[in-house]
Amino acid sequence: MKRRSIGLLLSGLVLVSVVGAAQAFYPVYYDASYPAGGVESGTRLYIANPHDTAVRYTVTVYSPSGTELGSREGIVNDGNAHHIWLADLISGDRTRAWGLCTVQTWLNYPEDLVVVAERYVASTLTGYDPSPKGATATRHEFFYTAQYTSGGPNNDTHLAILNPTNTANHYAIELYDVYGALIGLEYGVVNPKTTAVHRASEMISGARDFAWGLCVVRAQTYAYEEVAVSVFRMRNGQVLDTQTAP
């Protein structure tokens, strides 16, 4: 099936949607999990202030089911930067310490900050993921790959769908091959502050020789339903790069 125009929604994705007057909101995917007998993951958050006045902010981390696990407030002075090891915000069991992290500025402070996630798996740095403006939106478009040919590397793309809003939001994921044919379609719903994970390879039936190109994540029921998306491109089970989708 050839790609069709889906005219319900607008465009965007991940990281700075204004919530209220003079207030900014940055959703970030984090992983600070450490299951018993398993591998420890970590996320360090960098927050830099490009303004000529201080900015007050709050960082909050949630479990994938939307439970708040910890938070911290801070004031970053003009031209300064902070870093936060997100595991330090969590007390107790970290088996499910992954999902949505939010950075929110306070009212009457400048809105824009520079927010970057530094990701680790088993003490190995896997990359830096800047948080662009427009992260929470009704439509996101980005590159994916789930290509696999016999004897070649097994490529895949994992998607984390984040809901930083206070309403349940429905979404659709569309995968198109190199020729523009729709080869994968999946629907889902994320409750407030929850995270859902999808693997592109599991959405495709049949051969994956040309399974790479455009991925669209869009609101599925109402035009106002917004999500943020974190993209993890994989090869043979290893993370190659991460992206907070624009």
Rosetta blueprint (number, residue, H / E / L):
1 M L
2 K E
3 R L
4 R L
5 S L
6 I L
7 G L
8 L L
9 L L
10 L L
11 S L
12 G L
13 L L
14 V L
15 L L
16 V L
17 S E
18 V E
19 V L
20 G L
21 A L
22 A L
23 Q L
24 A E
25 F E
26 Y E
27 P E
28 V E
29 Y E
30 Y E
31 D E
32 A L
33 S L
34 Y L
35 P L
36 A L
37 G L
38 G L
39 V L
40 E L
41 S E
42 G E
43 T E
44 R E
45 L E
46 Y E
47 I E
48 A E
49 N L
50 P L
51 H L
52 D L
53 T L
54 A L
55 V E
56 R E
57 Y E
58 T E
59 V E
60 T E
61 V E
62 Y E
63 S L
64 P L
65 S L
66 G L
67 T L
68 E E
69 L E
70 G E
71 S E
72 R E
73 E E
74 G E
75 I E
76 V E
77 N L
78 D L
79 G L
80 N L
81 A E
82 H E
83 H E
84 I E
85 W E
86 L H
87 A H
88 D H
89 L H
90 I L
91 S L
92 G L
93 D L
94 R L
95 T L
96 R L
97 A L
98 W E
99 G E
100 L E
101 C E
102 T E
103 V E
104 Q E
105 T E
106 W L
107 L L
108 N L
109 Y L
110 P L
111 E L
112 D L
113 L L
114 V E
115 V E
116 V E
117 A E
118 E E
119 R E
120 Y E
121 V E
122 A L
123 S L
124 T E
125 L E
126 T E
127 G E
128 Y E
129 D E
130 P E
131 S L
132 P L
133 K L
134 G L
135 A L
136 T L
137 A E
138 T L
139 R E
140 H E
141 E E
142 F E
143 F E
144 Y E
145 T E
146 A L
147 Q L
148 Y E
149 T L
150 S L
151 G L
152 G L
153 P L
154 N L
155 N E
156 D E
157 T E
158 H E
159 L E
160 A E
161 I E
162 L E
163 N L
164 P L
165 T L
166 N L
167 T L
168 A L
169 N E
170 H E
171 Y E
172 A E
173 I E
174 E E
175 L E
176 Y E
177 D L
178 V L
179 Y L
180 G L
181 A E
182 L E
183 I E
184 G E
185 L E
186 E E
187 Y E
188 G E
189 V E
190 V E
191 N L
192 P L
193 K L
194 T L
195 T E
196 A E
197 V E
198 H E
199 R E
200 A H
201 S H
202 E H
203 M H
204 I L
205 S L
206 G L
207 A L
208 R E
209 D L
210 F L
211 A L
212 W E
213 G E
214 L E
215 C E
216 V E
217 V E
218 R E
219 A E
220 Q L
221 T L
222 Y L
223 A L
224 Y L
225 E L
226 E L
227 V E
228 A E
229 V E
230 S E
231 V E
232 F E
233 R E
234 M E
235 R E
236 N L
237 G L
238 Q E
239 V E
240 L E
241 D E
242 T E
243 Q E
244 T E
245 A L
246 P L
